[in-house]
Amino acid sequence: MRALRESFPLEPGGRRLLVFAGSRDKDLAGMLDVLAPPFDRLILTRFRDSPRATPPEELVALLPADRRAVTTVVANAAEAWRQARGEAGEHDLICVTGSVFLAANCGRRWRRRAFV
């Protein structure tokens, strides 16, 4: 997560939006502690229906307190992507991360254009 955060431009051309979901067996608090600060908006969700998925309502409690006011909870990856795309401007960055399950779930839909 540190490497991902360090890959962001120092001076973004627009806002930064994070779509995040994670598995219960990961250090989600640590991940969010590293990732959340540079983002203007956080959209928390879950990947598919998996017993390993952490409900997004539980993810909110793991956030640094100052990030909760800019956070939205959505039920699934498709809804999270639609929300991010709807809020993002032409120069904004949308980062989808936290779990390879989320990336895989989103990747299939992106290839089919189901999110657009």
C-alpha positions, 0 to 999 in steps of 0.5 A: 500500500505504501508503494501504491501511495508513493506512485501518486503524483505529488500535485494531482491534476484533479481530485483523488477518489478511492474505491476500497474493499478488503478481506477480514484476514488482512490488516485493513486498518493499516491499509486504510491508514496508509491509503486514506490521507491523500484521497479527497473521497473514499467509497467503501464497498465489498467484493461479491458475496464472500465470507472473507469480505469485510462489510463496508460499514466495518471498514468505516470504523477503521478509518482515521477520524478525519476521513469519515466525513468524505466517505460513502458506503455502497453495497457492491463493486458495481455501485461503487464504480458507478458512484466514483465515475459519477463524481469524477471529473475529467482530470480526477484519479479513481483508484480501485484497490484493497483486495485482488478479489475487488480488482478481479470483480471490477476487471470482469465488469470493466471488460464487459463495459457493465460499469459504464 
